[in-house]
């Protein structure tokens, strides 16, 4: 079964640009998409948001689920979640839940770095006073 990264590589090929050009266009680090493809990894939700902002013609439903067409029709109606099959609804829910957990984990890691730095500052100040 194709993953989001596989569909993303299809879109990059369709757009006629290199993976490097694509990475630069969405503000990702150089080599991001090729690393994700090589590792068969998940694409981060923040990256998906950037992709859809830069490439609004790309269908989010196709990108995440493979359903429908790669590019939006000009008259395409917004996604009606209730009209999707229960299987596709569950697939989207799992993707969303995974992305939320990834974001929470990143936020927790950043917070731990901030707290550690703050504790180190306080410890240094305390040592200087003694």
N, C-alpha and C positions, 0 to 999 in steps of 0.2 A: 504494500500500500504506500502510495506517495505521501510524503510529509510536506509541511508548509515550506521547508527549505527547498524541496524538489520543485514545487510549483514556483517558488521565487526564482529559481535558476531558469525555469522555462520563461518567465516574464522577462528576465534580463536578456535572454537570448532573443526573444520576440522584439524587445526594445532596440536591439542592435547595438548594445553598449557592452563594455567589458565589466566584469565583476568589480574591478577597481573603480571605474567611473561610477558605477552604481553606488558603491560604498561611500564615495566622496559626495555624491548627490544627496544622500540621506543623512550625512553627518556621522556615519559609522567609521570605526577604525579601518585603516587599510588592511585588506585581507579578511574582513569579517565574514562575508558571505562564503568565501571559499573555505574558511576554517569551519563554519557551520556545516557546509556540505560534506567536507572531508570527515567530520566527526558525527555526521548524521544527527546533528544537535537541533534543539528547538530554537526558534527565533524569538528573541525577547519581545515582550509587549511594547516596550518603549521604541524598539526598532520598527515594529509593525506600525505603530502610530506615525512615525516619521515617514515610512514608506507610503502610507496612504495620504499623508499630507503633501508629499512631493509628487506622487503619482495618483491623483484622484480618479483617473480613468480605470485603475485596477480594482477589480471586484473583490471586496473583503470576504464575501462568502466563498468565492472560488479559491482565494488565497488560503483561507483557514480550513475549508472542508473539501475543496475540489469539485464542489457542485456548481453547476451553471457554467457561464463563460468567463474567460480570463478578464475581458474588458467589459465595463459597464456599457449598456446601451444608452444613448443620449436621453431617452425617455424612461429609463429604468426607474421603477418605483423603489422606495426604500425597502429594505428587507422586512418582511412580515414574518417574524419568528414563529408565530402561531400557525402559519401556513406550511412550514417545513415539516418533514416527516419526524416522528418522535426520535428516530435514530440520529438524524441530523441535529435536532435540538440538543440531544444528549452530547453529541460530539462537540458542538459549540460550547455547551456548558462546561465540559471537561477542559476545553482549551482556555476558556475564560478563567476557570478556577485555577488552572496551572499558572496562567499569567499573573493572577493576583498573588499566588503563593510566591512566585519568583520575585515580584515587586516587593512583597513584604520581607522576604529574606534579604534582598539588597538594602532595603531601608533599615532593617535590624543590624546588618553589618556596618552600614554607615554610622548608625547611632552608637554602636559599640566602639568604633574608632574615635568618635567625638568624645565619648565618656572616658575612654582610656587616656586620650590626650589631656582632657581636663583634670583627671586624677594625677597624671604625671606633672602637670603644671602646679597643682596644689602641693604635691609632694616636694617639688623643687623649691617652692616658696617657703615651705615649712622647714626644709633643711637649711636654707639660707638664713632663716631667723634664728636657728639654734646654733 
